[in-house]
């Protein structure tokens, strides 16, 4: 329900009310986050060890805490087989590329930090996920409101069809990755390089860039469609912008979740964008499935989940969306390097295998 | 004239009119030392005269806001609906207007109250040890009595404020026999929204209106029949799409009969309705959601003053509830919104009560009451059956039972004893002790701290047991200077059982197995209240301080049925320190100054402690356990000045101007604290002050 609107109204009653930024001197104690997952697809599968950051700080400038370096991270299955993860930089650990989960098996994560503290995840069984039968898209204008006006914006909505399993209660999470072709307007000049602000950039006209599902969270239980054929269910939408200048390919992934994982992600989803006012569902501490071995009172954040994955690809040609913003502007004293070398977008000049000819 | 009163006699005498100027006359409707002598503890009475001289927000004389200045009464925030009494929830107050139940005491969320000051005669709040004739709520009884119409002359009174106007007309229909009073209020607050910078606010609209009608028929010397009707409407449209509406109707028929000098009978018949609607008329998502509660009450109260030392009363009360917790339907054929209907609830709450007040001696008296209530929830309807081996959640439903019309679904009953002792040390001081138990069969289903338009009421049923509460209190009352200064210290301890709370992440609206998102636990509250009240003289008013704590413990069998790992935690409205004063200074017959100040500890909140990155998400807040942090303390000073026409006998009209400033030193009191995660800047915490500035007001009142 749109109760959240009331609070945005109260906030926007700035003629009378007011909003001040304040210092919150809460929770100086950072909390360990163990976050990762395993799927039935080929690896590498990643586990991140991090600490939470304080307010008024940007996470990427936070110094990596030493505890997460040199940890022993292992995925253990129900037969006791262990997969030791390889440490990369900044608390990132990953499996061998050929390692993948098997449907029906149960997995858990074991982490031993270099300070001797151990953590284990509550085991999860990898349950099957229905195949995505087909994918489709639709261009539609949606209304949006800023502080001063109400307008419309064109978006492309991506949809899928699948058949929910009638035999079991199912939980889903959807993820996506967009790949789109870009063109550097000055990249097809005959010169091998073009100078922009005393640097000579190699001319590369055609590239493919990737848009990850950053800040995107879509989970659902089959309550409401249990055992049914689901048709044209919207997974995500994206603005009609330069991504659609030439062509856009969407990869939609459907993940199976355990009940516990679904509760975890849906709780997170509800809290994103919640202002904590008295008119809203109050926020609360979300418990994942990681527990401390040494101190049962220690609060650890994060989730190690296992999922089976099915996927589909949807291609959108420029002609399907109509007007797009066109090439990036290439004037000025310093020509933007992406106008010459499309890899500076950033992108790659190697055409993906799935790209249509 | 000399009369020997040896037997009852009637004496008629005509009086001559003459005018004399008196310095000041104080008329008490009660004995001057009633607070010492009476068997009432935790009771506060406010006259509309007192309330109307207090500074008010935007000039709207507000009964609920003035109650907040009393010790033991608090609110969760500015603009929040409802009030909290001695560590009780907003749904634990029985609010009666001439005997009709008021379920939502607020206009425009919580900014104004639903009582029309032009109609109100007096207001009594029982914070504990309520008379046995009242029941059904755990924390308090707020009894608002309306004026009766004038039996001789026509009177018109009214007021024009910044956001609303009110008018009341009163007079005889049959002289000395049948009188009427009708009063109404209408808001014109839209200009306020137009003044806002934000476009969404300017496209919004807020309005309210209410009408009271009271007819009183003096059948004969011993019998009086009255009708009191009430109708209140609120509408709030947000940014020209979603409209919230709420609505109250009450019809009260009352018959007061004096059987003989010592006996009286009071019969009340009430029918009322409270309803809200949320509408969104936009095409593809157009919908309407509504929730409605209806009730009918029959109450008989028999009073018998056996002798001067022994006062007795007894009665019965029956309330039939018919609740429609929620219905959703599309508003246009192209709307994709589905029809959803939550089952109706029908319940009957019947009670019998007896109470006796006995004065053993001049020094020692006792009031003992007993109430027995019986509650039945009956069909038709259905209930889900949950697997007992798991937590009560929708995934553990194993069966459904259906009930035929009239079938008993659940039944509860219990005794509610109430005892008050008064030991009078001398004419000016007394010690009082009390115990009372209450049972509550209705529950406001809400996961917010304040009453909001989307909260709905439910009766007890198979899964939701009645809430019960025991309160012990002890007080010392002492008057000074010929009873013109009252002081008191009262301490209380309260414990509650089966207090309904919600699970973390609960979705409550239109949830057809709501019992799976609710949990119950125990509550504990204690406090000490200090009160000094000067009743007469040029300077009148009170100063109060209270220290109180209120906690809940919810420790279920399963992980999702406990809050904060089953540990005790502060309730939403736990505000330990509360200091207020409300003072009035009569500078002359024409000019009166009023001021009030209030300070309270910030309410507990579940605050974000740190930020984290999981999966593809960044800037996710990690929250504390429930209610472990607090928003900043609240304090505010208001000032007002009232200029009245000099009363003269030959002048049959009066008017007054009230000028005031609300929040004089423009403190930005925090309403909530939250954090924003904007792209490009580090996430940071913000404080929202709803009324973050000083509000000047002007009101014009007239009477003729």
Interface residues (C-beta under 8 A of the other chain):
Chain A: X1 X2 X3 X5 X6 X8 X9 X10 X11 X12 X13 X14 X15 X16 X17 X18 X19 X20 X21 X22 X23 X24 X26 X27 X30 X31 X33 X35 X37 X48 X50 X52 X53 X54 X55 X56 X57 X58 X59 X145 X147 X148 X149 X150 X169 X175 X212 X213 X214 X215 X216 X217 X223 X259 X263 X266 X267 X268 X270 X271 X272 X274 X275 X276 X277 X278 X279 X280 X281 X282 X283 X284 X285 X286 X301 X302 X303
Chain B: X76 X77 X79 X80 X109 X192 X195 X196 X197 X198 X199 X200 X201 X204 X238 X239 X242 X244 X278 X280 X289 X394 X395 X447 X448 X449 X450 X452 X454 X504 X505 X506 X507 X509 X605 X606 X607 X608 X609 X610 X611 X612 X613 X614 X615 X616 X617 X618 X619 X620 X621 X622 X623 X624 X625 X626 X629 X668 X671 X672 X673 X674 X675 X682 X683 X684 X685 X686 X687 X688 X689 X690 X691 X692 X693 X695
